[in-house]
Amino acid sequence: MGRTDPKGNLVPNHDRSKKPEHKLEILVSDPQKRSGDQSTTSSYVSYQISTKTDNPAYQKYHDDAGGIIVVHRRYSDLLLLHNILSNDHPTCIIPPLPDKKVFQYIAGDRFSQSFTQKRCHSLQNFLRRVANHPILAVSNSLMMFLVSPDWDAYRKSLAGHLQQNNKDEVTDVFMNAFKTVHKQSDEFVEIKEKSDKLDHNVAKIDKIFHRVVKKYDAISEDYSKFGSNIQDLQELCTGENEMLSQNLKNFNEGITQLSFGIRDLSKYLDYEYIVDLKDLEHYIDSMNQLIKLKEQKQIDYEELSEYLTKSVNEKNNLISGYGGSNFFTNKLEELAGINQESARREKIDKLETKINCLTGELESSKKIADAFEQETLKEVSLFEELKTKELKTSLGSLADHHIEFYEKLLETWVKVDENL
Amino acid sequence: MNIFGESEEEDNNPFAGTNHLYASGIAAVADGEDDFIPKGATIYDEINKDNDEGEDIETGSPVDSPINSFTQNTMKHDLKEQEKGMNSFENAAPTTSTKFEPYVSLTMSMAIGSNGQNSAETPDINITEAGDYKDPWGKHAIGYVIQFQGKEVVRRYSEFDTLRQALIRLLPTVIIPPIPSKHPLIKYFLNPLAAENDSKIIDKRKRMLTSFLNNCYAVEEIRNQVVFTKFLNPEYSWPNVLKSPPIAILPVNNLLAPPLNPTKPSPLHLLLPVTKSLSRLDPLAHNGSTLELEKQFAHLEARLKKFRLHLDPSHKIIKQHRLHFHNLGSLFAELGAYYNAFSLQANVISNEDTVKAIKMLSNAIEKIGHGFDVNYVCSEILIENLLNSLEEPIGEILHFLEDAQRVITFRKLKRLQFQIIEQTIQKRELRIKNLKEAQFQMKRLQEALQRNAQESPTIAEAIKHIEKKMSLSPTDDVPKQLQESELRPQEEQPRIEEISGEAPPDRDQISISNRRTTTRKKNRRSGELEPHLLTEHERQQEIQKLFKEIEKLNECFKLINKDMEDVNKSTLQTLRMLEDYINRKMGIMIKSFTKFVINWLTECLKAWKNARLIVNNIET
C-alpha cells in the first residue's frame, strides 16, 4: 500500500541551514527567435543565460577573466532541468517553471515580444531560485545545464529515458485526496493557513495589477492623442502667437514624455512585476505540493499503524479464546475436520510474524515520515527565506521603477515649468 | 476671502464621498499610530514639522501673488530640504526606517498649489456660496450668492440663463461668455437637483458661473450694460428687470434695429430687408467694407474654426482620460488595501530567528501599500485639478466659439442686407436710365416720323394707326395685369418680402400704389414690360416713383452703411478679444496644469522614495 520512494531515502546529504558556499548569479536575457536546425524543423526561442560564479568547479568553463559563462538554452531545456531536479530532490521545493502556454502555441504569437519577455523574466526567477537553494545550487545537472557546450548531446541521450514520476504522483495524490491526516502538527496547520492567505493576497494583487496595466495603457494612449491635439494647436499658433506656440511646444513635450513614461511603467509592470507575482503564486503551489507529499508519508504511516493495531488485536483475541470468531464458523471448521487448536496456533503464528514485520515497517515508515517532516520544515523555512529575498528584490524594483518614472517626469516637467 | 477657506477645506479632504479608509477625515489617523517610527528619524521629523507649520501660516493668507510666489518658493525649498534630510539620513543611519508621511502635510502642500491658482487672477466678482434658498414666491431652488463690490445678491441658475439670453439679444455684435449647460431634463425629473446630494454639479456650476460673471465683467459693453449691473444689484428683483425696459422693448428681430443699440430703432430700420438664409450672400464682394477688412474677418473666422476643430477632440480626450484616471485611482486604493493585508500575512512560517526579518518585510510591504495609497490620493487631487484647470476651461472656450459663430452670422446677415439694398439701388437707377433713354428715343422717332409724314401721306396714315393702337393697348394691358396680380396675392407675398422695406412707413396710404409698383417690378424682372411699350405718361409716372424710391433707398443705404461700420468695428473687436482670451487662457491652462503635474509627481516620488528606503532595510 505505502509507496516508499526509492530515492526518498532521506539521507540529509546537504545541510540546508548553511548558505550556498559559492556565489552563483544567473542572468537570463535576450530572447531570440531561432529557426530550427536539421533535426527540428520548427523554430523556437532561445534565451541567453549568463552565469557568474566563484565556484572553482565552474572555473574551467570560462576562458576569459570576466568570469561570465554564456550559453543559449530554450524552454524545453529548462523543462528538462526542472524534471531532473524534481526527480533527484523529492524533498525540495523545486521552483516552478512558467506555464507551457499551449494556447500561445496554437495562436502562434509565442514569438511576440510580450510573450518572450514575460517568459524570459519568469525563467530568470526560476534559475535565481535554484541558484539560491543550497541543495539545488550544487547539483551537477545544474552545472551541466549552465556551462556545458555538450548540453544538447546530453539532452538527446537522456530524452525518453527519463522516468516521469509525475504521473505516478498525480494518481497517488488523487487516491489519497479524500484521506486526511489524523494528527496534523500545529506547525503545519499554521503553515497551511498562512500560505493560503498569502496565496490569496498575492493572487488578488496580481489581478488588480492586470487591471492597472490596462488602465495605464489607456491613459498612455489618451496622452498621446492629447499630445497630437496640442501639436495641432501649436501649429495653429505658429506665426500668430509665437510665445504661446513655444509654450504649447514645451507643454507637448511634457505630455509626450508622460505618455512614454506611463507606457514604460506599464510595460515593466506587465513584463516583470506581474510575472514576479505569478511566479510567487506558483512557488507557493510548489511548496503546497511538497506539504502534500509529506502528508502522504504521514498517511502511509498512519495506515500502517492502524493495520498493525488491527493485527495485534486479532492476535490478542485469538490468544484469549474464541472471541475473534463466531460459534457457527467454529462448528463448520470442526465438521471439516480441522483441528481448531492447531489452526488457531497456526493463525497466531502467522499474525506474529506479520506483526513483527509490520512493526519493522512501521518503525521505518515512522522514521521516513518524521524525517520527511523535518526536511519539509527546513524546506519551508528555506522557502520563507528565499521568498523574503525575492520580495525584497521585486518590491525594490517596483519602487525603483516608480521612482525612476516620477523622477524622470519631475525633471521633464520642472523643465517645462521653467520654460513656460 | 471666504472662498479660499472653502476650497481649502474641500482639498483637504479628498476622501470625502469615497469609500476610502480616510473618508471620515484624515485626522483619524494620528502620527503616533505608526508603530515603526524609528528613533533615528527625529531630524527628518523636525524638518517635516517645520514644513507643516510653514504651510499652515501660508495657507492662512494666500490672497495676493507675492505671498503666493513665496509659497511656491518655499515649497521647492522644502522639497530640497527634505531630500537633503533624506540623503543625510541615508548616510547616517542606513538601518533605520523613515517617518511615516502623514497624509495631512501631503494634502496641504497640494492644496496650496490649487489655492495659488485661484488667487493668481484676483476676480472682481465672487460666488461665495451655493445652497438651498427660497425665492420670493416660496419656491425652493439653489441660490448662488454673488459677492460684488461689497454687496451680496442671490440669483438662481435660471436667472443666469435669462441674463445671458437677454445679453445676447441686447448685444448682437458681442460674444457673450457661456454658462454651464442645463441639467438634462430627464435627469431632472428622475432626480431633481437638491442642495444636499448633487454637490458636484453645484460646485461645477458655482465655478463656471463665477467665471461667467468675471468674463462678462471683463467686456466693456457688457459691464456697462444696465441689465448686467442690475443683475448684480440686490435692490432689483430679477423678474421685474425682465419685464421692464430695455428687455421688454427689444425688437423682434435684431436685424431691424441699430446693431449697437437695438432698443432704439429708427423708423428707417424697419424698412430694411430681412433674410434668414445666407445663400444669397456674395462672399467675395467687399462693398461696405474694405478688402483688407474682409480678409481679416475671413482669417479670424478660419482661425476660430480651427481652434474649435482641435479643441473639441481635446475636450473629449481629457474627459475620457479623467474617467480612466479615476478608475486607476480606485485600483490604487484597492492595491493599497491589499498590500496592507499582505503586509500582515506575508510569511508562512515564523520562528525566533526570522521574527525580525518578517517584521522588516511587512513594514516594507506596508510602505509599498502606502506608496499606492499616496498615489491614490494624489491622482484624485490631480483629477480634480484636471477638471478645473483643463476640462472646464476648454469646454468654456468651445462654448465661446459657438457664440462667436452667432456673432459672425449676424454680421454676415447684416452684410447681406447691405448688399441687397445696394443692388436694389443699382437696379432702380438702371431702370430710370432705361426709361429716360426710351423716352428720348421715342421723341426722336416721333420727330422723325412727323418730319416724314409731312412729305408722305402713307406714313401719315401709318402714324395715325400707331397712335390709335397706342392709345388702346395700355388701357387694355394694365387692368389685366392688375387683375392678375390681385388674383395671386399670396404667391406674390414671399417675393415681395425681400424688398418689403421699400414700403413707405405710412402703409395704408400707399398700399395700392405699392402693389402696382411691385407688380411692375415683377414684370420688369421677368422682362415683360419693356420701357418703349409704356405710354409716355406711364413712363413719367414711374420715373417719378422711382426717384422717390431711390431717395428712400439712399437713406436706408446711409443707415446700413453706418450699421455696417458699427457691426464691423464691434465684431472685429469682440473676435479679437476672444482670440486673445483663448490664447491667454491656453497659456494659463498649461501653466496651471504643469504645476499640478509637478505637485503630483513630487508627492508620489516622495512616497516611493520612502518605500524604497524601507525595502532596502529588509534583512535577508
Boltz contact constraints between the chains, C-beta under 6 A:
constraints:
  - contact:
      token1: [A, 191]
      token2: [B, 348]
      max_distance: 6.0
  - contact:
      token1: [A, 191]
      token2: [B, 349]
      max_distance: 6.0
  - contact:
      token1: [A, 194]
      token2: [B, 348]
      max_distance: 6.0
  - contact:
      token1: [A, 195]
      token2: [B, 348]
      max_distance: 6.0
  - contact:
      token1: [A, 197]
      token2: [B, 345]
      max_distance: 6.0
  - contact:
      token1: [A, 198]
      token2: [B, 345]
      max_distance: 6.0
  - contact:
      token1: [A, 201]
      token2: [B, 341]
      max_distance: 6.0
  - contact:
      token1: [A, 201]
      token2: [B, 342]
      max_distance: 6.0
  - contact:
      token1: [A, 204]
      token2: [B, 338]
      max_distance: 6.0
  - contact:
      token1: [A, 205]
      token2: [B, 338]
      max_distance: 6.0
  - contact:
      token1: [A, 208]
      token2: [B, 331]
      max_distance: 6.0
  - contact:
      token1: [A, 208]
      token2: [B, 334]
      max_distance: 6.0
  - contact:
      token1: [A, 208]
      token2: [B, 335]
      max_distance: 6.0
  - contact:
      token1: [A, 211]
      token2: [B, 331]
      max_distance: 6.0
  - contact:
      token1: [A, 212]
      token2: [B, 331]
      max_distance: 6.0
  - contact:
      token1: [A, 215]
      token2: [B, 324]
      max_distance: 6.0
  - contact:
      token1: [A, 215]
      token2: [B, 327]
      max_distance: 6.0
  - contact:
      token1: [A, 215]
      token2: [B, 328]
      max_distance: 6.0
  - contact:
      token1: [A, 218]
      token2: [B, 324]
      max_distance: 6.0
  - contact:
      token1: [A, 219]
      token2: [B, 324]
      max_distance: 6.0
  - contact:
      token1: [A, 222]
      token2: [B, 317]
      max_distance: 6.0
  - contact:
      token1: [A, 222]
      token2: [B, 321]
      max_distance: 6.0
  - contact:
      token1: [A, 225]
      token2: [B, 317]
      max_distance: 6.0
  - contact:
      token1: [A, 226]
      token2: [B, 317]
      max_distance: 6.0
  - contact:
      token1: [A, 229]
      token2: [B, 310]
      max_distance: 6.0
  - contact:
      token1: [A, 229]
      token2: [B, 313]
      max_distance: 6.0
  - contact:
      token1: [A, 229]
      token2: [B, 314]
      max_distance: 6.0
  - contact:
      token1: [A, 232]
      token2: [B, 310]
      max_distance: 6.0
  - contact:
      token1: [A, 233]
      token2: [B, 310]
      max_distance: 6.0
  - contact:
      token1: [A, 236]
      token2: [B, 306]
      max_distance: 6.0
  - contact:
      token1: [A, 241]
      token2: [B, 583]
      max_distance: 6.0
  - contact:
      token1: [A, 244]
      token2: [B, 583]
      max_distance: 6.0
  - contact:
      token1: [A, 244]
      token2: [B, 587]
      max_distance: 6.0
  - contact:
      token1: [A, 247]
      token2: [B, 587]
      max_distance: 6.0
  - contact:
      token1: [A, 251]
      token2: [B, 590]
      max_distance: 6.0
  - contact:
      token1: [A, 380]
      token2: [B, 349]
      max_distance: 6.0
  - contact:
      token1: [A, 381]
      token2: [B, 349]
      max_distance: 6.0
  - contact:
      token1: [A, 384]
      token2: [B, 348]
      max_distance: 6.0
  - contact:
      token1: [A, 384]
      token2: [B, 349]
      max_distance: 6.0
  - contact:
      token1: [A, 388]
      token2: [B, 357]
      max_distance: 6.0
  - contact:
      token1: [A, 388]
      token2: [B, 361]
      max_distance: 6.0
  - contact:
      token1: [A, 388]
      token2: [B, 620]
      max_distance: 6.0
  - contact:
      token1: [A, 389]
      token2: [B, 620]
      max_distance: 6.0
  - contact:
      token1: [A, 392]
      token2: [B, 618]
      max_distance: 6.0
  - contact:
      token1: [A, 392]
      token2: [B, 620]
      max_distance: 6.0
  - contact:
      token1: [A, 395]
      token2: [B, 364]
      max_distance: 6.0
  - contact:
      token1: [A, 395]
      token2: [B, 368]
      max_distance: 6.0
  - contact:
      token1: [A, 395]
      token2: [B, 615]
      max_distance: 6.0
  - contact:
      token1: [A, 396]
      token2: [B, 615]
      max_distance: 6.0
  - contact:
      token1: [A, 399]
      token2: [B, 608]
      max_distance: 6.0
  - contact:
      token1: [A, 399]
      token2: [B, 611]
      max_distance: 6.0
  - contact:
      token1: [A, 399]
      token2: [B, 612]
      max_distance: 6.0
  - contact:
      token1: [A, 399]
      token2: [B, 615]
      max_distance: 6.0
  - contact:
      token1: [A, 402]
      token2: [B, 608]
      max_distance: 6.0
  - contact:
      token1: [A, 403]
      token2: [B, 608]
      max_distance: 6.0
  - contact:
      token1: [A, 403]
      token2: [B, 609]
      max_distance: 6.0
  - contact:
      token1: [A, 406]
      token2: [B, 601]
      max_distance: 6.0
  - contact:
      token1: [A, 406]
      token2: [B, 604]
      max_distance: 6.0
  - contact:
      token1: [A, 406]
      token2: [B, 605]
      max_distance: 6.0
  - contact:
      token1: [A, 409]
      token2: [B, 601]
      max_distance: 6.0
  - contact:
      token1: [A, 410]
      token2: [B, 601]
      max_distance: 6.0
  - contact:
      token1: [A, 410]
      token2: [B, 605]
      max_distance: 6.0
  - contact:
      token1: [A, 413]
      token2: [B, 597]
      max_distance: 6.0
  - contact:
      token1: [A, 413]
      token2: [B, 598]
      max_distance: 6.0
  - contact:
      token1: [A, 416]
      token2: [B, 594]
      max_distance: 6.0
  - contact:
      token1: [A, 417]
      token2: [B, 594]
      max_distance: 6.0
  - contact:
      token1: [A, 420]
      token2: [B, 591]
      max_distance: 6.0
